[in-house]
Amino acid sequence: MVIKVLNLYAGIGGNRKLWKNVDVTTVENNKEIADIYKDFFPEDEVIIADAHQFLLEHFKEFDFIWSSPPCQTHSQIRQNLAVRFGQNEPVFPDMQLYQEIIFLQHNFKGKWVVENTIAYYKPLIEPQDVGKHWFWSNFQILPVKKISRNHRGTIAELEKRKGFDLSKYKVDKRIVLRNCVEPELGLHIFNSAYKSVQKTIVNPPTSNPSDLTLPSAKAFNMGLKVQKSKISSPKLSPTEITSPNPNIMFNKLKMLEARKLK
């Protein structure tokens, strides 16, 4: 099955590098960067446009959406070093990040993920922290081993780390490469969306644990937080509290209620 993908704020395509069986439309507003992307991925449709507006107008046309809005105004490094020590002026955080998260939560029927840097402030919407990035999505991203981004390496080391040879391009190679999501992380996120054990996270979540569609016991269970909030009896064992099968919990509660009636 070929998955129709919208790749927003794509840069040179670090996140997309290892994807297979995809029909990708990518949106990048910098023509010079978009041309480099096209060199590496000639089979993709590359559109030079405002990704934020393109999302609003075309989101219904895709199965999977990846968005990586500009991260500079959210960056810990910029705020805690450059601004603090007078190298840069403070700026407002770009709230288009949260506009897109909320928009996709309530309007898009497929799988989606929004990626950004770990910010200097407490997130307004709780993300998943994976591979030194923040991700918001409607599927659970499986844990990954520690990933080295090698951002302090030389340009040659960054090219090797990200898998792109930029020697023939006259761009700020360090910035372009540092903006790349690590290809193996991009693949991991994509695979997490389409693993058979994954279940789409419904927004808003159901308030009734019995209505939850649960993944296998080995997968992370987004329903557990809801289930735990319903458990107040200290007599329940840890196994029963964290069990992915809600029937175990409800049967135990019925037994406790029956004892009280006696």
N, C-alpha and C positions, 0 to 999 in steps of 0.2 A: 504494500500500500504506500503510495506517495502522499506525504503530508504537505499541505500548502502552508507555508510559513511566511510571516511578516517579521522582518528583522529591522528594528528601528534604532536610529543613532548608531549605525553599524560600524563606523570606523573602517578599518581594513579587514574586518571579519574574523577576529580572534575567536569569538564564541561559535561561529559557524563552521570553522575549519574542518572539523571531523564529522559533521552531520552527513548521513547517507539517506537515500530514498526521500529526498525533499525537493519541493518546488518553491524556491525562495524569491521573495520580493524584498529588496533591501532599500532603505531610505537613509540618505546621508546628505546634509546640506552643504558640505564642503566639496566642491567639484574635484579638487586635487586629490583628496582622500578617496572620494568615490571612484575616481579613475584607477587608483591603486587597487581598490577592492575588485573592480571589474577585471583587472589583469589576473588576479588570483582566482577569481570565481566567474569565468566568462559565461557559464551556463545560467547564472542568476540574473534576474531583472533588477537593474540598478536605477533608482529614481533619485534625482537631485531635487530635494524639496524639504519643507518644514515637516519633520517627522511627527511632531505633536498634532498638527492639523491633519496630516495624512491619516493618522490613527483614527481621528474623529470621523473622517469621511469614508474610510474603507475597512474598518475593523470586521465587518460582517463577511468579508470575502475570504477569510482565512481560518485554518484549523488550529494554528498555534501562533502566538504572538510573543516575541521577545522584545523588550524595550530597555534601553540603557541610557536614560536621560543624562545630560551633562552633570558631572559630579563635583565640579570645582567649588561651588558655593556651599556644599555640604561637607567638604573635606576637613578632616582633623588636622592634616598637615598645614593647610592654608590658614585655618583659624588659629591653631595653637602655636604655630611658629611664625608664619609670614605676617599675620595680622598682629599678633601679640608683640612682635619685635619691630613693628613699623615698616616692614617691607611692602605690605599691601594694605589698602584701606578696607575696612569691614564692609560687607555687602549683605543684602537680604538673601536668605536661602531661596533658591528657585523652587517655588511650590508647584510647578508643573509636574514634578515627581509624584506628589501625592494626588494631584488631579488625575493622572493616568491610572494610578493604583485604584482609586475609588471608581473611576469610570469603568475599568475592566471588571472589577468586582461585581458591578451591578448590571452590566450590559453585554458582556461577551460570553458566548455559550461554549467556546472551545477552551483549550488549555492556554494559560498565559503566565508570563513571568516578567517582573520588572526588577532590574539589577541596578545597584548603586554602591558607592563607597560606604564604609562604616563612618557615620557622621559624628561630628563633634557634640551633637545634642542628643537628647533622648528621642527616639523615633516617635512620630505622631501616630503611626500605625506599626504594630509590632512585626518585624521582619523575621526571616530565617537567616541565621548567621552561618554561612557556608563558604569555606575556602577564602577567608578574609574579605568577603563581600557580604553585603546585605541583599537578600532576595525576598520579594513579595510574590506570591503565586497562589493559584487555586489548586495546587497539588503539593503533597509533602515531598520535599527534597531529601533524599537519603543522605546520611552522613558521609563525609569523605575524610581520607587521611590528610594530614597536614600538607598543604600545598605551598611551595616556595614560589614567590612572585619575582624574586631577584631584581627588585626595582632599583637597587643600588649598584647593579652590575654595569659593565661597559655596554656600549651599543651592540657589539658583537655577541656578548653574552645574552643580552635581551633578545636579539634576533634568533639565537639558538633556542632560548627558552620558549619563545612564542611561536617559533617555526616559520618566520618570514624573513626573506632576504630583501632588504630595502636599499641595497647598495646603489642602485641606479636611480633612486628617487631623491629629489631635492626638497626634502621636508625635514621638519624637526623630528628626527627618527626616535629620539629618546621619548618625547611626549607621545608620539603615535604608538610606540610599542608599549609604553606604560599604560596607555588607555585600553589596550587589548585585554579582554578576558582570556585567561589561559585556555587553550583549545580543549584540553582534557576535562576542564571544569565545565565548559560549554556543552560538551558531549554528555557529561554526567547529568547536568540539569535536564537536557533534552530526553535522555533515557529515563530519568525519574518521572517525567510527565507521561511516558508511554509504557512503563513497566506494568505487567498484568496485575501486580499486587496493589498498584496505586489506585486511589479513589479520588475523584475531584472533590475538593473542599467546597461545600455549598456555602454561599454567603446570603443572608446570615445563617449561622449554623442552627440545626434543629435543637430545640430545648428538651426533646424527649429522647432519652438514650435508646429506647426500644426502636426508634425510627432510624437509627444510624446504620449505614452500610459500612461494615468494617473490613479492613484489609486483613491479611493473614497475621497470626500472632507474632511472627518474626518481623513484620513491618511496623513502622511507627504508626501509632493509632491516634489520629487527631481527635477521636471521640473520647479518649481517656480523660481529658480534662473535664469534659461534661459529665462523664460517669462518676469521677471522683467527687465532683461538686454535689452529687446526689447522695453520697454515702456519709452518714453521720454516726452509724453504730460502731463503737470501739471493738465489738465482738467479731467483726469481719476480718479475715486473715489478709495479709498483703497479697497473696495469690488471687484471692477473690476480688480485691479492690482493683487490681491492675489487669484482670482477665479481659481479653477482647470479646468474651461472650457475655452480653448483658443478662442473659437468662440465669446465669449462676448467681449474680447479685440479687436479682429480683426474687428468685426462689428463696434465698437466704433471708431476705427482708420479710417475705410472707411467713416463714417459720418463726421469726422473732415476733411478728404481730400476733400470730396464733398463740404463742406462749403468754403474751401480755393479756389476751382475752381470757385465758384460764385463770 
